[in-house]
């Protein structure tokens, strides 16, 4: 635990004076993060903050405190006006917490990050500029596993790089049991599309599968052949817990069937 905090503290300290602690006039991207401010994840949260300060687009970070008090927030986050806090009076789960956070987004574009992960340099810019250049509704990339020894292993999803029409991403998800077609946390999308597609599903887990299907089903987008998200692998992550598999199949089925119904509606509209 001490090592986690010291690593994060060094990362934040190294950035002092390199990034303003006040909001910029025109925020380009919102980053949404649900958190319960668990002590064993505070160090990770500070590393995520340090990685945000390395980004070269203007951003706002919306922290949805899932049933916990603001008292547990590190001071460095309290004094940065780009960090917005949505304090929820009781735990509601990651999906609902993200939806409440989306209410507070002012930027035209948004993405999400879990409180234990990291955004590599250029993560926001490479997706945003590509989406703007080609007038897209969303832009995603590859996800890479961040191991305890700090090594990186890139996961190349089943969806091929390039442009994708609405619904095309779901077509690369062959069945509920198959690997998901894109890492949901790599998705940067227009805020209006996220809101119009319903945000995150009312599920206790796997809510981001349905989010991915809805957003990529609503607009044309692109997948870039570069890692834009570092997914930290550690023993405390939710997907590593013994109870996680119990509802995974149901969550996957819900999201996959959602895509199937959207596909049917698209075909009927074409006819």
C-alpha positions as CSV (number, residue, x, y, z in Angstrom):
1,X,0.0,0.0,0.0
2,X,2.8,2.4,0.9
3,X,4.5,1.7,-2.4
4,X,1.3,2.5,-4.3
5,X,1.0,5.8,-2.6
6,X,4.6,6.7,-3.0
7,X,4.6,6.0,-6.7
8,X,1.5,8.1,-7.2
9,X,2.9,10.9,-5.0
10,X,6.1,11.0,-7.0
11,X,4.1,11.1,-10.3
12,X,1.9,14.0,-9.1
13,X,4.8,15.9,-7.5
14,X,6.7,15.7,-10.8
15,X,3.9,17.5,-12.6
16,X,3.7,20.5,-10.2
17,X,3.8,23.7,-12.2
18,X,3.3,22.0,-15.5
19,X,-0.5,22.1,-15.6
20,X,-2.9,24.8,-14.3
21,X,-5.1,24.1,-11.4
22,X,-8.0,26.2,-12.9
23,X,-10.4,25.2,-15.6
24,X,-9.7,26.2,-19.2
25,X,-12.4,28.3,-21.0
26,X,-13.4,25.6,-23.5
27,X,-13.2,22.0,-22.1
28,X,-12.8,19.5,-24.9
29,X,-13.1,16.2,-23.2
30,X,-14.8,14.9,-20.0
31,X,-13.4,11.9,-18.2
32,X,-15.9,10.1,-16.0
33,X,-14.7,7.9,-13.1
34,X,-16.9,6.2,-10.5
35,X,-15.1,5.5,-7.2
36,X,-15.6,4.5,-3.6
37,X,-12.3,6.0,-2.6
38,X,-11.1,2.7,-1.1
39,X,-7.8,3.2,0.7
40,X,-6.2,0.4,-1.3
41,X,-7.0,2.3,-4.5
42,X,-6.2,5.9,-3.6
43,X,-2.7,5.4,-4.9
44,X,-4.1,4.2,-8.2
45,X,-6.5,7.1,-8.3
46,X,-3.6,9.6,-8.0
47,X,-1.7,7.8,-10.8
48,X,-4.8,8.3,-13.0
49,X,-4.8,12.0,-12.1
50,X,-1.2,12.3,-12.9
51,X,-1.8,10.7,-16.3
52,X,-4.7,13.1,-17.0
53,X,-2.3,16.0,-16.3
54,X,0.0,14.6,-19.0
55,X,-2.8,14.9,-21.6
56,X,-2.5,17.8,-24.1
57,X,-6.2,18.5,-24.6
58,X,-8.3,20.5,-22.1
59,X,-10.3,18.2,-19.9
60,X,-12.7,18.0,-16.9
61,X,-12.6,15.0,-14.6
62,X,-15.9,14.0,-13.1
63,X,-15.6,11.8,-10.0
64,X,-18.8,10.0,-9.0
65,X,-18.4,9.2,-5.3
66,X,-20.4,6.0,-5.0
67,X,-21.9,6.4,-1.6
68,X,-18.8,7.8,0.2
69,X,-18.0,11.2,1.6
70,X,-15.8,13.8,-0.1
71,X,-13.7,13.7,3.1
72,X,-11.7,10.8,1.7
73,X,-10.5,12.7,-1.4
74,X,-6.8,13.6,-1.6
75,X,-6.1,17.3,-1.2
76,X,-4.5,17.6,-4.6
77,X,-7.8,16.7,-6.2
78,X,-9.8,19.1,-4.0
79,X,-7.8,22.1,-5.2
80,X,-7.9,21.4,-8.9
81,X,-11.0,23.1,-10.4
82,X,-11.0,20.7,-13.3
83,X,-12.0,18.0,-10.9
84,X,-15.8,17.9,-10.4
85,X,-17.3,15.8,-7.7
86,X,-20.7,14.1,-7.8
87,X,-21.3,12.8,-4.3
88,X,-24.0,10.2,-4.2
89,X,-25.7,9.6,-0.8
90,X,-25.7,5.8,-1.0
91,X,-23.9,3.2,-3.1
92,X,-25.5,2.7,-6.5
93,X,-22.9,0.7,-8.5
94,X,-20.5,1.8,-11.2
95,X,-23.0,2.0,-14.0
96,X,-25.5,4.3,-12.2
97,X,-22.7,6.4,-10.8
98,X,-21.4,7.0,-14.3
99,X,-24.8,8.0,-15.5
100,X,-25.1,10.6,-12.7
101,X,-21.7,11.9,-13.6
102,X,-22.7,12.2,-17.2
103,X,-25.4,14.7,-16.0
104,X,-22.6,17.1,-15.1
105,X,-20.5,16.8,-18.3
106,X,-20.1,20.2,-20.1
107,X,-17.6,19.0,-22.8
108,X,-18.8,17.9,-26.2
109,X,-16.9,14.7,-25.9
110,X,-16.5,12.2,-23.1
111,X,-14.7,9.0,-22.1
112,X,-14.5,6.9,-19.0
113,X,-11.8,5.5,-16.8
114,X,-11.9,3.2,-13.8
115,X,-10.3,4.5,-10.7
116,X,-7.4,2.0,-10.8
117,X,-6.4,2.5,-14.4
118,X,-4.2,4.9,-16.4
119,X,-4.4,6.9,-19.6
120,X,-1.2,6.8,-21.7
121,X,0.2,10.0,-23.2
122,X,-1.8,11.3,-26.2
123,X,-4.7,9.0,-25.3
124,X,-7.3,11.8,-25.4
125,X,-5.8,13.8,-28.2
126,X,-5.3,10.9,-30.7
127,X,-8.9,9.9,-30.4
128,X,-10.4,13.4,-30.3
129,X,-8.5,14.8,-33.2
130,X,-9.2,11.8,-35.4
131,X,-12.9,11.9,-34.6
132,X,-13.1,15.6,-35.3
133,X,-11.1,15.3,-38.5
134,X,-13.4,12.7,-39.9
135,X,-16.7,13.9,-38.4
136,X,-17.2,10.8,-36.3
137,X,-19.6,10.1,-33.5
138,X,-17.0,8.0,-31.6
139,X,-13.4,6.9,-31.7
140,X,-11.8,4.0,-29.8
141,X,-8.4,2.2,-29.6
142,X,-6.8,-0.8,-28.2
143,X,-6.5,-1.5,-24.5
144,X,-3.3,-2.7,-22.9
145,X,-2.9,-4.6,-19.6
146,X,-0.6,-2.9,-17.1
147,X,1.1,-5.5,-15.0
148,X,2.5,-5.2,-11.5
149,X,6.0,-5.0,-12.9
150,X,4.9,-2.0,-15.0
151,X,5.2,-4.0,-18.2
152,X,2.4,-3.6,-20.9
153,X,0.6,-6.2,-22.9
154,X,-1.6,-4.9,-25.7
155,X,-4.9,-6.6,-26.4
156,X,-6.0,-6.4,-30.0
157,X,-9.8,-6.7,-30.1
158,X,-11.9,-8.6,-32.7
159,X,-13.1,-5.4,-34.3
160,X,-10.5,-4.4,-37.0
161,X,-9.0,-1.0,-37.2
162,X,-10.7,1.5,-39.5
163,X,-14.1,3.1,-39.9
164,X,-17.2,1.4,-38.8
165,X,-20.8,2.1,-39.6
166,X,-23.5,2.1,-36.9
167,X,-23.9,-1.5,-35.6
168,X,-20.8,-2.8,-37.2
169,X,-18.9,-3.3,-33.9
170,X,-21.7,-5.5,-32.5
171,X,-21.4,-7.7,-35.6
172,X,-17.9,-8.5,-34.6
173,X,-19.2,-9.9,-31.3
174,X,-20.2,-13.3,-32.5
175,X,-22.1,-14.5,-29.3
176,X,-22.6,-13.5,-25.7
177,X,-19.8,-15.9,-24.7
178,X,-17.3,-14.6,-27.2
179,X,-14.7,-11.9,-26.3
180,X,-16.3,-8.4,-26.4
181,X,-15.5,-6.6,-29.7
182,X,-13.9,-3.4,-28.3
183,X,-12.7,-2.4,-24.8
184,X,-15.5,-0.1,-23.5
185,X,-13.1,2.1,-21.6
186,X,-11.3,2.9,-24.8
187,X,-14.4,4.5,-26.3
188,X,-14.4,8.3,-26.7
189,X,-17.8,9.6,-27.9
190,X,-19.8,12.7,-28.5
191,X,-21.6,13.5,-25.2
192,X,-25.0,13.9,-27.0
193,X,-24.7,10.4,-28.4
194,X,-23.9,8.9,-25.0
195,X,-27.0,10.6,-23.6
196,X,-29.2,9.7,-26.6
197,X,-28.2,6.1,-26.4
198,X,-29.2,5.8,-22.7
199,X,-25.8,5.8,-21.1
200,X,-25.0,2.7,-19.0
201,X,-27.4,-0.2,-18.5
202,X,-29.0,-0.8,-15.1
203,X,-26.8,-3.8,-14.3
204,X,-24.6,-4.6,-11.3
205,X,-21.7,-5.5,-13.6
206,X,-21.1,-5.6,-17.4
207,X,-23.1,-2.4,-17.8
208,X,-20.3,-1.1,-20.0
209,X,-20.9,-3.9,-22.5
210,X,-24.4,-2.4,-23.2
211,X,-22.9,1.1,-23.2
212,X,-20.5,0.0,-25.9
213,X,-23.2,-1.6,-28.0
214,X,-25.5,1.4,-27.7
215,X,-23.0,4.1,-28.6
216,X,-21.3,2.3,-31.5
217,X,-24.8,1.3,-32.7
218,X,-25.9,4.9,-32.8
219,X,-23.2,6.5,-34.9
220,X,-20.3,6.0,-37.3
221,X,-16.9,5.8,-35.7
222,X,-13.4,4.4,-35.9
223,X,-11.1,2.1,-34.1
224,X,-7.4,3.2,-34.1
225,X,-4.6,0.6,-34.0
226,X,-2.9,2.1,-31.0
227,X,-3.3,1.5,-27.2
228,X,-5.2,4.4,-25.6
229,X,-6.0,2.8,-22.2
230,X,-3.9,1.0,-19.6
231,X,-5.9,-1.6,-17.7
232,X,-4.2,-2.3,-14.4
233,X,-4.0,-6.0,-13.5
234,X,-4.0,-6.5,-9.7
235,X,-5.6,-8.8,-7.1
236,X,-8.2,-6.2,-5.9
237,X,-9.8,-5.5,-9.3
238,X,-13.5,-6.3,-9.5
239,X,-13.1,-8.8,-12.3
240,X,-10.5,-10.8,-10.2
241,X,-13.0,-11.4,-7.4
242,X,-14.4,-14.9,-6.9
243,X,-18.0,-13.8,-7.1
244,X,-17.6,-11.9,-10.4
245,X,-18.3,-14.9,-12.8
246,X,-21.8,-15.5,-11.1
247,X,-23.6,-12.8,-13.2
248,X,-21.2,-12.4,-16.1
249,X,-23.1,-14.6,-18.4
250,X,-26.4,-12.7,-17.7
251,X,-24.8,-9.3,-18.2
252,X,-23.2,-10.4,-21.5
253,X,-26.5,-11.9,-22.7
254,X,-28.3,-8.6,-21.9
255,X,-25.8,-6.5,-23.9
256,X,-25.6,-8.9,-26.8
257,X,-29.4,-9.1,-27.1
258,X,-29.5,-5.3,-27.0
259,X,-27.3,-5.3,-30.1
260,X,-29.4,-7.9,-31.8
261,X,-32.5,-5.9,-31.3
262,X,-30.8,-2.7,-32.6
263,X,-29.7,-4.7,-35.6
264,X,-33.3,-5.7,-36.3
265,X,-34.5,-2.2,-36.0
266,X,-31.9,-1.0,-38.4
267,X,-32.9,-3.6,-41.0
268,X,-36.6,-2.7,-40.6
269,X,-35.8,1.0,-41.1
270,X,-33.8,0.2,-44.3
271,X,-36.8,-1.8,-45.7
